Amino acid sequence: MNQIVSYRLKILGNVQKVGYRNWMRETAIETGIAGWVKNCPDSSVEALIEGNENAINRIIESCGKGPTFATVKLVVKRKVNFEGCKNFIIK
């Protein structure tokens, strides 16, 4: 069964000032994912993603590539409790 899951992501690399948050929001909406994305003080990007497992796996794979000008070195994922996000926002 394709259940709803939640993950917290930490994306490391050259991911700020390259359109990563906007790209992730567009990708999440296209994929049917809810949650949020934000820049962190350590130059990484953090995200909460919620959706069905297939969609979650697709977006995690996409996050490893990112937008054109990003250079993603690592995507750390951690399963978290479901928060019930209704849409996908940039914090």
Residue pairs with C-beta under 8 A, 6 or more apart in sequence:
2 52
2 53
2 54
3 52
3 53
4 50
4 51
4 52
4 82
5 50
5 51
5 52
5 53
5 56
5 79
5 82
6 35
6 48
6 49
6 50
6 79
6 80
6 81
6 82
6 83
7 48
7 49
7 50
7 56
7 60
7 77
7 78
7 79
7 80
8 46
8 47
8 48
8 77
8 78
8 80
9 45
9 46
9 47
9 48
9 49
9 60
9 63
9 75
9 76
9 77
9 78
10 40
10 44
10 45
10 46
10 75
10 76
11 20
11 44
11 45
11 46
11 47
11 63
11 66
11 72
11 74
11 75
11 76
12 44
12 72
12 73
12 74
12 75
12 76
13 66
13 70
13 71
13 72
13 73
13 74
14 69
14 70
14 71
15 43
15 44
15 45
15 66
15 70
15 71
15 72
16 39
16 43
16 44
16 45
18 66
18 67
18 68
18 69
18 70
19 67
19 68
19 69
19 70
20 37
20 45
20 66
20 67
20 70
21 37
21 38
21 39
21 45
21 90
22 67
22 90
23 66
23 67
23 70
24 37
24 45
24 47
24 59
24 63
24 66
25 37
25 88
25 89
25 90
27 33
27 59
27 62
28 34
28 35
28 37
28 49
28 59
28 88
29 88
31 51
31 55
31 58
31 59
31 62
32 51
32 52
32 55
33 49
33 50
33 51
33 55
33 56
33 59
33 88
34 49
34 50
34 51
34 85
34 86
34 87
34 88
35 47
35 48
35 49
35 50
35 85
35 88
36 47
36 48
36 85
36 88
36 89
36 90
36 91
37 45
37 46
37 47
37 88
37 89
37 90
37 91
38 45
38 46
38 47
38 90
38 91
39 45
40 46
47 63
48 80
48 83
48 85
49 56
49 59
49 60
50 56
50 82
50 83
50 84
50 85
51 59
60 75
60 77
63 72
63 75
64 72
64 75
65 72
66 72
